[in-house]
């Protein structure tokens, strides 16, 4: 049985546009990401943005398949 996977997506705080950081994973792996601050290069504004997993989405074919909730 194949697991549904998607692209890890962030939102640029300058432009408000979503972008992929080039990581594909399944919802279970996405849910288990540690609550650690990371950085990613944004193709829209050219800057590196800090982010935590609760700010990310998992999307496949433009549809969000997982979104973490703030706890």
mmCIF file of the N, C-alpha and C atoms, coordinates in Angstrom:
data_MODEL
# 
_entry.id   MODEL 
# 
loop_
_atom_site.group_PDB 
_atom_site.id 
_atom_site.type_symbol 
_atom_site.label_atom_id 
_atom_site.label_alt_id 
_atom_site.label_comp_id 
_atom_site.label_asym_id 
_atom_site.label_entity_id 
_atom_site.label_seq_id 
_atom_site.pdbx_PDB_ins_code 
_atom_site.Cartn_x 
_atom_site.Cartn_y 
_atom_site.Cartn_z 
_atom_site.occupancy 
_atom_site.B_iso_or_equiv 
_atom_site.pdbx_formal_charge 
_atom_site.auth_seq_id 
_atom_site.auth_comp_id 
_atom_site.auth_asym_id 
_atom_site.auth_atom_id 
_atom_site.pdbx_PDB_model_num 
ATOM 1   N N  . UNK A 1 1  ? 0.831  -1.171 0.000  1.00 0.00 ? 1  UNK A N  1 
ATOM 2   C CA . UNK A 1 1  ? 0.000  0.000  0.000  1.00 0.00 ? 1  UNK A CA 1 
ATOM 3   C C  . UNK A 1 1  ? 0.887  1.250  0.000  1.00 0.00 ? 1  UNK A C  1 
ATOM 4   N N  . UNK A 1 2  ? 0.680  2.144  -0.946 1.00 0.00 ? 2  UNK A N  1 
ATOM 5   C CA . UNK A 1 2  ? 1.454  3.368  -1.028 1.00 0.00 ? 2  UNK A CA 1 
ATOM 6   C C  . UNK A 1 2  ? 0.913  4.403  -0.061 1.00 0.00 ? 2  UNK A C  1 
ATOM 7   N N  . UNK A 1 3  ? 1.831  5.107  0.580  1.00 0.00 ? 3  UNK A N  1 
ATOM 8   C CA . UNK A 1 3  ? 1.428  6.203  1.459  1.00 0.00 ? 3  UNK A CA 1 
ATOM 9   C C  . UNK A 1 3  ? 1.266  7.467  0.635  1.00 0.00 ? 3  UNK A C  1 
ATOM 10  N N  . UNK A 1 4  ? 0.321  8.273  1.006  1.00 0.00 ? 4  UNK A N  1 
ATOM 11  C CA . UNK A 1 4  ? 0.138  9.563  0.367  1.00 0.00 ? 4  UNK A CA 1 
ATOM 12  C C  . UNK A 1 4  ? 1.267  10.481 0.840  1.00 0.00 ? 4  UNK A C  1 
ATOM 13  N N  . UNK A 1 5  ? 1.951  11.118 -0.093 1.00 0.00 ? 5  UNK A N  1 
ATOM 14  C CA . UNK A 1 5  ? 3.016  12.047 0.265  1.00 0.00 ? 5  UNK A CA 1 
ATOM 15  C C  . UNK A 1 5  ? 2.723  13.415 -0.340 1.00 0.00 ? 5  UNK A C  1 
ATOM 16  N N  . UNK A 1 6  ? 3.410  14.398 0.179  1.00 0.00 ? 6  UNK A N  1 
ATOM 17  C CA . UNK A 1 6  ? 3.250  15.747 -0.332 1.00 0.00 ? 6  UNK A CA 1 
ATOM 18  C C  . UNK A 1 6  ? 4.517  16.549 -0.139 1.00 0.00 ? 6  UNK A C  1 
ATOM 19  N N  . UNK A 1 7  ? 4.514  17.747 -0.660 1.00 0.00 ? 7  UNK A N  1 
ATOM 20  C CA . UNK A 1 7  ? 5.642  18.663 -0.549 1.00 0.00 ? 7  UNK A CA 1 
ATOM 21  C C  . UNK A 1 7  ? 5.486  19.525 0.704  1.00 0.00 ? 7  UNK A C  1 
ATOM 22  N N  . UNK A 1 8  ? 6.587  19.713 1.423  1.00 0.00 ? 8  UNK A N  1 
ATOM 23  C CA . UNK A 1 8  ? 6.591  20.583 2.585  1.00 0.00 ? 8  UNK A CA 1 
ATOM 24  C C  . UNK A 1 8  ? 6.603  22.025 2.083  1.00 0.00 ? 8  UNK A C  1 
ATOM 25  N N  . UNK A 1 9  ? 5.576  22.773 2.449  1.00 0.00 ? 9  UNK A N  1 
ATOM 26  C CA . UNK A 1 9  ? 5.385  24.130 1.944  1.00 0.00 ? 9  UNK A CA 1 
ATOM 27  C C  . UNK A 1 9  ? 5.434  25.158 3.074  1.00 0.00 ? 9  UNK A C  1 
ATOM 28  N N  . UNK A 1 10 ? 6.014  26.304 2.759  1.00 0.00 ? 10 UNK A N  1 
ATOM 29  C CA . UNK A 1 10 ? 6.058  27.435 3.672  1.00 0.00 ? 10 UNK A CA 1 
ATOM 30  C C  . UNK A 1 10 ? 5.435  28.638 2.984  1.00 0.00 ? 10 UNK A C  1 
ATOM 31  N N  . UNK A 1 11 ? 5.159  29.676 3.751  1.00 0.00 ? 11 UNK A N  1 
ATOM 32  C CA . UNK A 1 11 ? 4.619  30.922 3.189  1.00 0.00 ? 11 UNK A CA 1 
ATOM 33  C C  . UNK A 1 11 ? 5.630  32.036 3.425  1.00 0.00 ? 11 UNK A C  1 
ATOM 34  N N  . UNK A 1 12 ? 5.962  32.749 2.362  1.00 0.00 ? 12 UNK A N  1 
ATOM 35  C CA . UNK A 1 12 ? 6.887  33.875 2.450  1.00 0.00 ? 12 UNK A CA 1 
ATOM 36  C C  . UNK A 1 12 ? 6.219  35.005 3.242  1.00 0.00 ? 12 UNK A C  1 
ATOM 37  N N  . UNK A 1 13 ? 6.859  35.481 4.318  1.00 0.00 ? 13 UNK A N  1 
ATOM 38  C CA . UNK A 1 13 ? 6.256  36.560 5.098  1.00 0.00 ? 13 UNK A CA 1 
ATOM 39  C C  . UNK A 1 13 ? 6.262  37.903 4.362  1.00 0.00 ? 13 UNK A C  1 
ATOM 40  N N  . UNK A 1 14 ? 7.104  38.060 3.363  1.00 0.00 ? 14 UNK A N  1 
ATOM 41  C CA . UNK A 1 14 ? 7.161  39.321 2.598  1.00 0.00 ? 14 UNK A CA 1 
ATOM 42  C C  . UNK A 1 14 ? 6.109  39.361 1.495  1.00 0.00 ? 14 UNK A C  1 
ATOM 43  N N  . UNK A 1 15 ? 5.970  38.249 0.748  1.00 0.00 ? 15 UNK A N  1 
ATOM 44  C CA . UNK A 1 15 ? 5.078  38.251 -0.413 1.00 0.00 ? 15 UNK A CA 1 
ATOM 45  C C  . UNK A 1 15 ? 3.752  37.562 -0.150 1.00 0.00 ? 15 UNK A C  1 
ATOM 46  N N  . UNK A 1 16 ? 3.686  36.713 0.883  1.00 0.00 ? 16 UNK A N  1 
ATOM 47  C CA . UNK A 1 16 ? 2.469  35.960 1.172  1.00 0.00 ? 16 UNK A CA 1 
ATOM 48  C C  . UNK A 1 16 ? 2.275  34.773 0.252  1.00 0.00 ? 16 UNK A C  1 
ATOM 49  N N  . UNK A 1 17 ? 3.281  34.455 -0.558 1.00 0.00 ? 17 UNK A N  1 
ATOM 50  C CA . UNK A 1 17 ? 3.172  33.339 -1.510 1.00 0.00 ? 17 UNK A CA 1 
ATOM 51  C C  . UNK A 1 17 ? 3.774  32.069 -0.913 1.00 0.00 ? 17 UNK A C  1 
ATOM 52  N N  . UNK A 1 18 ? 3.124  30.933 -1.189 1.00 0.00 ? 18 UNK A N  1 
ATOM 53  C CA . UNK A 1 18 ? 3.629  29.635 -0.735 1.00 0.00 ? 18 UNK A CA 1 
ATOM 54  C C  . UNK A 1 18 ? 4.782  29.187 -1.612 1.00 0.00 ? 18 UNK A C  1 
ATOM 55  N N  . UNK A 1 19 ? 5.702  28.409 -1.003 1.00 0.00 ? 19 UNK A N  1 
ATOM 56  C CA . UNK A 1 19 ? 6.802  27.820 -1.759 1.00 0.00 ? 19 UNK A CA 1 
ATOM 57  C C  . UNK A 1 19 ? 7.214  26.500 -1.125 1.00 0.00 ? 19 UNK A C  1 
ATOM 58  N N  . UNK A 1 20 ? 7.714  25.611 -1.966 1.00 0.00 ? 20 UNK A N  1 
ATOM 59  C CA . UNK A 1 20 ? 8.192  24.313 -1.513 1.00 0.00 ? 20 UNK A CA 1 
ATOM 60  C C  . UNK A 1 20 ? 9.654  24.438 -1.121 1.00 0.00 ? 20 UNK A C  1 
ATOM 61  N N  . UNK A 1 21 ? 10.044 23.720 -0.077 1.00 0.00 ? 21 UNK A N  1 
ATOM 62  C CA . UNK A 1 21 ? 11.461 23.695 0.277  1.00 0.00 ? 21 UNK A CA 1 
ATOM 63  C C  . UNK A 1 21 ? 12.148 22.460 -0.295 1.00 0.00 ? 21 UNK A C  1 
ATOM 64  N N  . UNK A 1 22 ? 11.441 21.729 -1.148 1.00 0.00 ? 22 UNK A N  1 
ATOM 65  C CA . UNK A 1 22 ? 12.044 20.585 -1.834 1.00 0.00 ? 22 UNK A CA 1 
ATOM 66  C C  . UNK A 1 22 ? 12.068 19.307 -1.030 1.00 0.00 ? 22 UNK A C  1 
ATOM 67  N N  . UNK A 1 23 ? 11.218 19.218 -0.017 1.00 0.00 ? 23 UNK A N  1 
ATOM 68  C CA . UNK A 1 23 ? 11.154 18.017 0.822  1.00 0.00 ? 23 UNK A CA 1 
ATOM 69  C C  . UNK A 1 23 ? 9.792  17.372 0.631  1.00 0.00 ? 23 UNK A C  1 
ATOM 70  N N  . UNK A 1 24 ? 9.792  16.079 0.319  1.00 0.00 ? 24 UNK A N  1 
ATOM 71  C CA . UNK A 1 24 ? 8.551  15.322 0.183  1.00 0.00 ? 24 UNK A CA 1 
ATOM 72  C C  . UNK A 1 24 ? 8.462  14.335 1.330  1.00 0.00 ? 24 UNK A C  1 
ATOM 73  N N  . UNK A 1 25 ? 7.284  14.252 1.948  1.00 0.00 ? 25 UNK A N  1 
ATOM 74  C CA . UNK A 1 25 ? 7.097  13.316 3.065  1.00 0.00 ? 25 UNK A CA 1 
ATOM 75  C C  . UNK A 1 25 ? 5.632  12.946 3.215  1.00 0.00 ? 25 UNK A C  1 
ATOM 76  N N  . UNK A 1 26 ? 5.387  11.936 4.027  1.00 0.00 ? 26 UNK A N  1 
ATOM 77  C CA . UNK A 1 26 ? 4.025  11.512 4.299  1.00 0.00 ? 26 UNK A CA 1 
ATOM 78  C C  . UNK A 1 26 ? 3.517  12.239 5.550  1.00 0.00 ? 26 UNK A C  1 
ATOM 79  N N  . UNK A 1 27 ? 2.198  12.276 5.750  1.00 0.00 ? 27 UNK A N  1 
ATOM 80  C CA . UNK A 1 27 ? 1.637  12.996 6.894  1.00 0.00 ? 27 UNK A CA 1 
ATOM 81  C C  . UNK A 1 27 ? 2.154  12.533 8.253  1.00 0.00 ? 27 UNK A C  1 
ATOM 82  N N  . UNK A 1 28 ? 2.428  11.239 8.421  1.00 0.00 ? 28 UNK A N  1 
ATOM 83  C CA . UNK A 1 28 ? 2.933  10.744 9.709  1.00 0.00 ? 28 UNK A CA 1 
ATOM 84  C C  . UNK A 1 28 ? 4.321  11.323 10.004 1.00 0.00 ? 28 UNK A C  1 
ATOM 85  N N  . UNK A 1 29 ? 5.175  11.361 9.001  1.00 0.00 ? 29 UNK A N  1 
ATOM 86  C CA . UNK A 1 29 ? 6.508  11.942 9.180  1.00 0.00 ? 29 UNK A CA 1 
ATOM 87  C C  . UNK A 1 29 ? 6.403  13.437 9.436  1.00 0.00 ? 29 UNK A C  1 
ATOM 88  N N  . UNK A 1 30 ? 5.504  14.099 8.725  1.00 0.00 ? 30 UNK A N  1 
ATOM 89  C CA . UNK A 1 30 ? 5.281  15.532 8.913  1.00 0.00 ? 30 UNK A CA 1 
ATOM 90  C C  . UNK A 1 30 ? 4.844  15.818 10.348 1.00 0.00 ? 30 UNK A C  1 
ATOM 91  N N  . UNK A 1 31 ? 3.935  15.022 10.873 1.00 0.00 ? 31 UNK A N  1 
ATOM 92  C CA . UNK A 1 31 ? 3.432  15.208 12.237 1.00 0.00 ? 31 UNK A CA 1 
ATOM 93  C C  . UNK A 1 31 ? 4.505  14.991 13.287 1.00 0.00 ? 31 UNK A C  1 
ATOM 94  N N  . UNK A 1 32 ? 5.516  14.198 12.955 1.00 0.00 ? 32 UNK A N  1 
ATOM 95  C CA . UNK A 1 32 ? 6.553  13.905 13.943 1.00 0.00 ? 32 UNK A CA 1 
ATOM 96  C C  . UNK A 1 32 ? 7.772  14.816 13.845 1.00 0.00 ? 32 UNK A C  1 
ATOM 97  N N  . UNK A 1 33 ? 7.723  15.838 12.982 1.00 0.00 ? 33 UNK A N  1 
ATOM 98  C CA . UNK A 1 33 ? 8.841  16.783 12.927 1.00 0.00 ? 33 UNK A CA 1 
ATOM 99  C C  . UNK A 1 33 ? 8.999  17.456 14.294 1.00 0.00 ? 33 UNK A C  1 
ATOM 100 N N  . UNK A 1 34 ? 10.226 17.595 14.780 1.00 0.00 ? 34 UNK A N  1 
ATOM 101 C CA . UNK A 1 34 ? 10.412 18.248 16.075 1.00 0.00 ? 34 UNK A CA 1 
ATOM 102 C C  . UNK A 1 34 ? 10.083 19.739 15.991 1.00 0.00 ? 34 UNK A C  1 
ATOM 103 N N  . UNK A 1 35 ? 9.635  20.301 17.086 1.00 0.00 ? 35 UNK A N  1 
ATOM 104 C CA . UNK A 1 35 ? 9.281  21.722 17.141 1.00 0.00 ? 35 UNK A CA 1 
ATOM 105 C C  . UNK A 1 35 ? 10.548 22.556 17.271 1.00 0.00 ? 35 UNK A C  1 
ATOM 106 N N  . UNK A 1 36 ? 11.375 22.493 16.246 1.00 0.00 ? 36 UNK A N  1 
ATOM 107 C CA . UNK A 1 36 ? 12.659 23.178 16.215 1.00 0.00 ? 36 UNK A CA 1 
ATOM 108 C C  . UNK A 1 36 ? 12.639 24.243 15.136 1.00 0.00 ? 36 UNK A C  1 
ATOM 109 N N  . UNK A 1 37 ? 13.233 25.381 15.414 1.00 0.00 ? 37 UNK A N  1 
ATOM 110 C CA . UNK A 1 37 ? 13.312 26.431 14.408 1.00 0.00 ? 37 UNK A CA 1 
ATOM 111 C C  . UNK A 1 37 ? 14.343 26.052 13.347 1.00 0.00 ? 37 UNK A C  1 
ATOM 112 N N  . UNK A 1 38 ? 13.951 26.243 12.074 1.00 0.00 ? 38 UNK A N  1 
ATOM 113 C CA . UNK A 1 38 ? 14.820 25.942 10.942 1.00 0.00 ? 38 UNK A CA 1 
ATOM 114 C C  . UNK A 1 38 ? 14.805 27.140 10.001 1.00 0.00 ? 38 UNK A C  1 
ATOM 115 N N  . UNK A 1 39 ? 15.629 27.101 8.958  1.00 0.00 ? 39 UNK A N  1 
ATOM 116 C CA . UNK A 1 39 ? 15.606 28.155 7.954  1.00 0.00 ? 39 UNK A CA 1 
ATOM 117 C C  . UNK A 1 39 ? 15.474 27.532 6.568  1.00 0.00 ? 39 UNK A C  1 
ATOM 118 N N  . UNK A 1 40 ? 14.928 28.319 5.647  1.00 0.00 ? 40 UNK A N  1 
ATOM 119 C CA . UNK A 1 40 ? 14.777 27.874 4.261  1.00 0.00 ? 40 UNK A CA 1 
ATOM 120 C C  . UNK A 1 40 ? 14.911 29.080 3.338  1.00 0.00 ? 40 UNK A C  1 
ATOM 121 N N  . UNK A 1 41 ? 15.524 28.848 2.190  1.00 0.00 ? 41 UNK A N  1 
ATOM 122 C CA . UNK A 1 41 ? 15.660 29.900 1.185  1.00 0.00 ? 41 UNK A CA 1 
ATOM 123 C C  . UNK A 1 41 ? 14.332 30.081 0.459  1.00 0.00 ? 41 UNK A C  1 
ATOM 124 N N  . UNK A 1 42 ? 13.910 31.330 0.304  1.00 0.00 ? 42 UNK A N  1 
ATOM 125 C CA . UNK A 1 42 ? 12.660 31.644 -0.372 1.00 0.00 ? 42 UNK A CA 1 
ATOM 126 C C  . UNK A 1 42 ? 12.926 32.068 -1.817 1.00 0.00 ? 42 UNK A C  1 
ATOM 127 N N  . UNK A 1 43 ? 12.311 31.386 -2.782 1.00 0.00 ? 43 UNK A N  1 
ATOM 128 C CA . UNK A 1 43 ? 12.513 31.751 -4.184 1.00 0.00 ? 43 UNK A CA 1 
ATOM 129 C C  . UNK A 1 43 ? 11.778 33.036 -4.585 1.00 0.00 ? 43 UNK A C  1 
ATOM 130 N N  . UNK A 1 44 ? 10.844 33.487 -3.754 1.00 0.00 ? 44 UNK A N  1 
ATOM 131 C CA . UNK A 1 44 ? 10.056 34.670 -4.101 1.00 0.00 ? 44 UNK A CA 1 
ATOM 132 C C  . UNK A 1 44 ? 10.763 35.977 -3.755 1.00 0.00 ? 44 UNK A C  1 
ATOM 133 N N  . UNK A 1 45 ? 11.385 36.034 -2.578 1.00 0.00 ? 45 UNK A N  1 
ATOM 134 C CA . UNK A 1 45 ? 12.049 37.276 -2.170 1.00 0.00 ? 45 UNK A CA 1 
ATOM 135 C C  . UNK A 1 45 ? 13.562 37.141 -2.080 1.00 0.00 ? 45 UNK A C  1 
ATOM 136 N N  . UNK A 1 46 ? 14.067 35.895 -2.160 1.00 0.00 ? 46 UNK A N  1 
ATOM 137 C CA . UNK A 1 46 ? 15.509 35.662 -2.134 1.00 0.00 ? 46 UNK A CA 1 
ATOM 138 C C  . UNK A 1 46 ? 16.119 35.598 -0.750 1.00 0.00 ? 46 UNK A C  1 
ATOM 139 N N  . UNK A 1 47 ? 15.335 35.757 0.291  1.00 0.00 ? 47 UNK A N  1 
ATOM 140 C CA . UNK A 1 47 ? 15.857 35.728 1.659  1.00 0.00 ? 47 UNK A CA 1 
ATOM 141 C C  . UNK A 1 47 ? 15.740 34.334 2.261  1.00 0.00 ? 47 UNK A C  1 
ATOM 142 N N  . UNK A 1 48 ? 16.430 34.138 3.394  1.00 0.00 ? 48 UNK A N  1 
ATOM 143 C CA . UNK A 1 48 ? 16.278 32.920 4.191  1.00 0.00 ? 48 UNK A CA 1 
ATOM 144 C C  . UNK A 1 48 ? 15.299 33.252 5.307  1.00 0.00 ? 48 UNK A C  1 
ATOM 145 N N  . UNK A 1 49 ? 14.250 32.459 5.425  1.00 0.00 ? 49 UNK A N  1 
ATOM 146 C CA . UNK A 1 49 ? 13.239 32.678 6.461  1.00 0.00 ? 49 UNK A CA 1 
ATOM 147 C C  . UNK A 1 49 ? 13.370 31.618 7.548  1.00 0.00 ? 49 UNK A C  1 
ATOM 148 N N  . UNK A 1 50 ? 13.195 32.045 8.783  1.00 0.00 ? 50 UNK A N  1 
ATOM 149 C CA . UNK A 1 50 ? 13.125 31.110 9.903  1.00 0.00 ? 50 UNK A CA 1 
ATOM 150 C C  . UNK A 1 50 ? 11.702 30.565 9.961  1.00 0.00 ? 50 UNK A C  1 
ATOM 151 N N  . UNK A 1 51 ? 11.583 29.279 10.296 1.00 0.00 ? 51 UNK A N  1 
ATOM 152 C CA . UNK A 1 51 ? 10.255 28.683 10.401 1.00 0.00 ? 51 UNK A CA 1 
ATOM 153 C C  . UNK A 1 51 ? 10.290 27.530 11.394 1.00 0.00 ? 51 UNK A C  1 
ATOM 154 N N  . UNK A 1 52 ? 9.108  27.209 11.907 1.00 0.00 ? 52 UNK A N  1 
ATOM 155 C CA . UNK A 1 52 ? 8.921  26.034 12.752 1.00 0.00 ? 52 UNK A CA 1 
ATOM 156 C C  . UNK A 1 52 ? 7.866  25.165 12.072 1.00 0.00 ? 52 UNK A C  1 
ATOM 157 N N  . UNK A 1 53 ? 7.845  23.874 12.348 1.00 0.00 ? 53 UNK A N  1 
ATOM 158 C CA . UNK A 1 53 ? 6.892  22.985 11.683 1.00 0.00 ? 53 UNK A CA 1 
ATOM 159 C C  . UNK A 1 53 ? 5.430  23.420 11.778 1.00 0.00 ? 53 UNK A C  1 
ATOM 160 N N  . UNK A 1 54 ? 5.034  24.098 12.844 1.00 0.00 ? 54 UNK A N  1 
ATOM 161 C CA . UNK A 1 54 ? 3.639  24.540 12.960 1.00 0.00 ? 54 UNK A CA 1 
ATOM 162 C C  . UNK A 1 54 ? 3.271  25.611 11.944 1.00 0.00 ? 54 UNK A C  1 
ATOM 163 N N  . UNK A 1 55 ? 4.263  26.193 11.261 1.00 0.00 ? 55 UNK A N  1 
ATOM 164 C CA . UNK A 1 55 ? 4.011  27.190 10.229 1.00 0.00 ? 55 UNK A CA 1 
ATOM 165 C C  . UNK A 1 55 ? 3.986  26.580 8.833  1.00 0.00 ? 55 UNK A C  1 
ATOM 166 N N  . UNK A 1 56 ? 4.270  25.294 8.740  1.00 0.00 ? 56 UNK A N  1 
ATOM 167 C CA . UNK A 1 56 ? 4.361  24.612 7.448  1.00 0.00 ? 56 UNK A CA 1 
ATOM 168 C C  . UNK A 1 56 ? 3.069  23.874 7.113  1.00 0.00 ? 56 UNK A C  1 
ATOM 169 N N  . UNK A 1 57 ? 2.944  23.523 5.836  1.00 0.00 ? 57 UNK A N  1 
ATOM 170 C CA . UNK A 1 57 ? 1.833  22.704 5.343  1.00 0.00 ? 57 UNK A CA 1 
ATOM 171 C C  . UNK A 1 57 ? 2.420  21.603 4.485  1.00 0.00 ? 57 UNK A C  1 
ATOM 172 N N  . UNK A 1 58 ? 1.685  20.540 4.362  1.00 0.00 ? 58 UNK A N  1 
ATOM 173 C CA . UNK A 1 58 ? 2.049  19.456 3.471  1.00 0.00 ? 58 UNK A CA 1 
ATOM 174 C C  . UNK A 1 58 ? 1.031  19.454 2.344  1.00 0.00 ? 58 UNK A C  1 
ATOM 175 N N  . UNK A 1 59 ? 1.478  19.697 1.117  1.00 0.00 ? 59 UNK A N  1 
ATOM 176 C CA . UNK A 1 59 ? 0.553  19.803 -0.012 1.00 0.00 ? 59 UNK A CA 1 
ATOM 177 C C  . UNK A 1 59 ? 0.897  18.813 -1.109 1.00 0.00 ? 59 UNK A C  1 
ATOM 178 N N  . UNK A 1 60 ? -0.152 18.362 -1.782 1.00 0.00 ? 60 UNK A N  1 
ATOM 179 C CA . UNK A 1 60 ? -0.012 17.500 -2.958 1.00 0.00 ? 60 UNK A CA 1 
ATOM 180 C C  . UNK A 1 60 ? -0.996 18.003 -4.000 1.00 0.00 ? 60 UNK A C  1 
ATOM 181 N N  . UNK A 1 61 ? -0.517 18.305 -5.175 1.00 0.00 ? 61 UNK A N  1 
ATOM 182 C CA . UNK A 1 61 ? -1.367 18.809 -6.265 1.00 0.00 ? 61 UNK A CA 1 
ATOM 183 C C  . UNK A 1 61 ? -2.201 20.009 -5.813 1.00 0.00 ? 61 UNK A C  1 
ATOM 184 N N  . UNK A 1 62 ? -1.534 20.955 -5.142 1.00 0.00 ? 62 UNK A N  1 
ATOM 185 C CA . UNK A 1 62 ? -2.160 22.200 -4.674 1.00 0.00 ? 62 UNK A CA 1 
ATOM 186 C C  . UNK A 1 62 ? -3.210 22.009 -3.580 1.00 0.00 ? 62 UNK A C  1 
ATOM 187 N N  . UNK A 1 63 ? -3.325 20.812 -3.021 1.00 0.00 ? 63 UNK A N  1 
ATOM 188 C CA . UNK A 1 63 ? -4.290 20.541 -1.952 1.00 0.00 ? 63 UNK A CA 1 
ATOM 189 C C  . UNK A 1 63 ? -3.514 20.257 -0.666 1.00 0.00 ? 63 UNK A C  1 
ATOM 190 N N  . UNK A 1 64 ? -3.893 20.920 0.425  1.00 0.00 ? 64 UNK A N  1 
ATOM 191 C CA . UNK A 1 64 ? -3.248 20.666 1.705  1.00 0.00 ? 64 UNK A CA 1 
ATOM 192 C C  . UNK A 1 64 ? -3.701 19.311 2.226  1.00 0.00 ? 64 UNK A C  1 
ATOM 193 N N  . UNK A 1 65 ? -2.716 18.430 2.488  1.00 0.00 ? 65 UNK A N  1 
ATOM 194 C CA . UNK A 1 65 ? -3.063 17.103 3.015  1.00 0.00 ? 65 UNK A CA 1 
ATOM 195 C C  . UNK A 1 65 ? -2.720 16.975 4.495  1.00 0.00 ? 65 UNK A C  1 
ATOM 196 N N  . UNK A 1 66 ? -1.971 17.936 5.041  1.00 0.00 ? 66 UNK A N  1 
ATOM 197 C CA . UNK A 1 66 ? -1.675 17.945 6.474  1.00 0.00 ? 66 UNK A CA 1 
ATOM 198 C C  . UNK A 1 66 ? -1.259 19.346 6.881  1.00 0.00 ? 66 UNK A C  1 
ATOM 199 N N  . UNK A 1 67 ? -1.692 19.732 8.053  1.00 0.00 ? 67 UNK A N  1 
ATOM 200 C CA . UNK A 1 67 ? -1.335 21.014 8.630  1.00 0.00 ? 67 UNK A CA 1 
ATOM 201 C C  . UNK A 1 67 ? -1.241 20.808 10.128 1.00 0.00 ? 67 UNK A C  1 
ATOM 202 N N  . UNK A 1 68 ? -0.129 21.194 10.702 1.00 0.00 ? 68 UNK A N  1 
ATOM 203 C CA . UNK A 1 68 ? 0.036  21.008 12.145 1.00 0.00 ? 68 UNK A CA 1 
ATOM 204 C C  . UNK A 1 68 ? -0.688 22.104 12.898 1.00 0.00 ? 68 UNK A C  1 
ATOM 205 N N  . UNK A 1 69 ? -1.187 21.762 14.040 1.00 0.00 ? 69 UNK A N  1 
ATOM 206 C CA . UNK A 1 69 ? -1.895 22.709 14.911 1.00 0.00 ? 69 UNK A CA 1 
ATOM 207 C C  . UNK A 1 69 ? -0.941 23.204 15.986 1.00 0.00 ? 69 UNK A C  1 
ATOM 208 N N  . UNK A 1 70 ? -1.075 24.466 16.348 1.00 0.00 ? 70 UNK A N  1 
ATOM 209 C CA . UNK A 1 70 ? -0.298 24.980 17.480 1.00 0.00 ? 70 UNK A CA 1 
ATOM 210 C C  . UNK A 1 70 ? -0.807 24.348 18.758 1.00 0.00 ? 70 UNK A C  1 
ATOM 211 N N  . UNK A 1 71 ? 0.113  23.933 19.597 1.00 0.00 ? 71 UNK A N  1 
ATOM 212 C CA . UNK A 1 71 ? -0.288 23.327 20.874 1.00 0.00 ? 71 UNK A CA 1 
ATOM 213 C C  . UNK A 1 71 ? 0.237  24.129 22.032 1.00 0.00 ? 71 UNK A C  1 
# 
